[in-house]
Amino acid sequence: MEYGAYPHLKQHEGGQEVAAVQDWTTFGMVFMRPGYEQGEELLARLAQTLHPDGAEQV
């Protein structure tokens, strides 16, 4: 993860940015890189990880 105006999620190999997270309001928004093939999986895993009781919220 790299911080700037938005936290940026990057791949370990090659460092390509795959998402940016806007998290300074009462809700968060995730901006995915167009064409990132694992975008849906990443969003589902983020939602599951960040949900207070760990329940799947997709």
C-alpha positions as CSV (number, residue, x, y, z in Angstrom):
1,M,0.0,0.0,0.0
2,E,1.2,3.5,-0.8
3,Y,-0.3,6.7,0.6
4,G,-0.9,10.0,-1.3
5,A,-4.2,11.7,-1.7
6,Y,-5.7,8.2,-1.6
7,P,-4.2,4.9,-0.2
8,H,-3.2,2.9,-3.3
9,L,-3.3,-0.9,-3.5
10,K,-0.5,-2.2,-5.6
11,Q,0.6,-5.7,-6.8
12,H,3.7,-7.0,-5.2
13,E,5.3,-8.0,-8.5
14,G,5.8,-5.0,-10.8
15,G,4.1,-2.5,-8.5
16,Q,1.1,-1.9,-10.7
17,E,-1.6,0.1,-9.0
18,V,-4.8,-1.9,-8.9
19,A,-7.0,0.2,-6.7
20,A,-7.3,3.5,-4.7
21,V,-9.3,3.9,-1.5
22,Q,-11.1,7.1,-0.6
23,D,-11.5,6.8,3.2
24,W,-11.8,10.2,4.8
25,T,-15.6,10.5,4.9
26,T,-18.2,8.5,6.9
27,F,-18.0,5.8,4.2
28,G,-15.2,4.5,2.0
29,M,-15.0,4.1,-1.8
30,V,-12.7,1.9,-3.7
31,F,-11.7,2.8,-7.2
32,M,-10.5,-0.2,-9.3
33,R,-8.2,-0.1,-12.2
34,P,-10.2,-0.7,-15.4
35,G,-9.3,-4.1,-16.8
36,Y,-7.9,-5.5,-13.6
37,E,-9.0,-9.2,-13.9
38,Q,-9.2,-9.9,-10.2
39,G,-11.2,-6.8,-9.3
40,E,-14.3,-8.5,-8.1
41,E,-12.4,-11.0,-6.0
42,L,-10.3,-8.1,-4.4
43,L,-13.5,-6.1,-3.6
44,A,-15.2,-9.2,-2.0
45,R,-12.1,-9.9,0.1
46,L,-11.9,-6.3,1.2
47,A,-15.5,-6.2,2.2
48,Q,-15.2,-9.5,4.1
49,T,-12.0,-8.3,5.9
50,L,-13.4,-4.9,6.8
51,H,-16.8,-6.0,7.9
52,P,-17.0,-5.9,11.8
53,D,-18.1,-9.5,12.3
54,G,-16.3,-10.9,9.2
55,A,-19.6,-11.9,7.5
56,E,-19.6,-11.8,3.7
57,Q,-21.3,-8.6,2.5
58,V,-21.2,-8.7,-1.3
